[in-house]
Amino acid sequence: MKSATGSFGTIVLFGGTSELGLSTVEHLLSPSVRHIVLVSRDIDAAQTIEAKFLSTAPDAEISHVRFDGADSAMMQNIVDEIVSIVGDIDVAIIAHALLGQNIDGYQNPNDVKHLLDVNVTATMALMYALAARIKAQKHGTICLYSSVAGVRVRKANAPYGASKAAIDAFALALGNDLRDSGVSVVVVRPGFVLTKMTTGMKVAPFATTPDVVGEKAAEGVRKQGVVVWVPGILRIIFGVFRVLPEWLWRRLPIHD
């Protein structure tokens, strides 16, 4: 449970090797953290990350749970497994997603299915499973990593942007449904982040780093905010983008 000083006892990260997720965990750490659970496809890779956490939370027990981010049918079982290990979940960070930059829907329309399975269907199932558990324990926060790409979808990354638009909208609706239940839902909307996943891609304006994003996400969790924009100026920029008429939107030099 969140202490009077704003620290947490149990932190769970879905996407246990995600640079953004790991940065968020680091910025949430304190000596009072007792359990950290890294949920990932590659447990061997996740195990190499443990040491950096223990310097800040020396008494924390770090556990690993393997999952397939595309398997919506298993999400309830995954949450049950985590609860059997740590009990109450104070913060659940959802940071696994696919960029889908190599998808060519014109040539292979079915390629979009796996992206949607991970970014939307399974994530939605996971959020419902987490929400039910956290609602029952009457406290806790779900922090979902979304993207500014979902605010208004560009043609260059339409499958990814559309998937983020869907899960972002769902998360906000879920948060509204859970209002006054003790459950907080925080949606993080970063812009372009310089990570291993974006290496080789054209760097967009206002690019930022995982450390900056993680710090702002952790701040949003502590304050139980609703939407966290990183960097903050993107709130204004995409507020304008959102209301542009379609003829003007498609002429902007941001679609490649």
Number of C-alpha atoms within 10 A of each C-alpha: 17 17 9 7 7 12 17 23 21 25 24 25 25 26 25 28 23 22 21 27 28 24 20 26 24 19 19 22 23 21 15 18 23 18 22 24 21 29 25 22 18 16 17 11 11 20 15 10 14 14 12 11 20 18 13 17 19 15 15 20 15 18 18 20 20 15 18 16 24 21 15 18 12 16 23 18 14 19 17 15 13 20 13 10 13 18 13 20 26 21 28 24 26 24 23 24 23 15 16 17 13 8 18 13 12 8 8 9 10 12 16 16 13 15 20 23 19 20 25 23 21 20 26 20 17 24 24 16 17 23 23 15 20 23 17 13 17 14 18 28 25 25 29 26 23 31 22 21 21 22 21 19 19 18 13 12 18 19 24 25 22 21 26 27 20 19 24 24 15 15 24 17 13 18 21 14 11 16 12 11 16 14 28 26 28 27 27 27 26 27 22 21 22 17 13 9 12 13 10 8 10 9 13 12 9 13 13 18 18 19 18 17 26 24 18 22 33 24 16 20 27 17 12 17 16 17 20 22 21 26 18 14 11 17 17 11 10 15 13 10 17 14 10 13 9 10 8 9 16 13 9 10 7 12 13 9
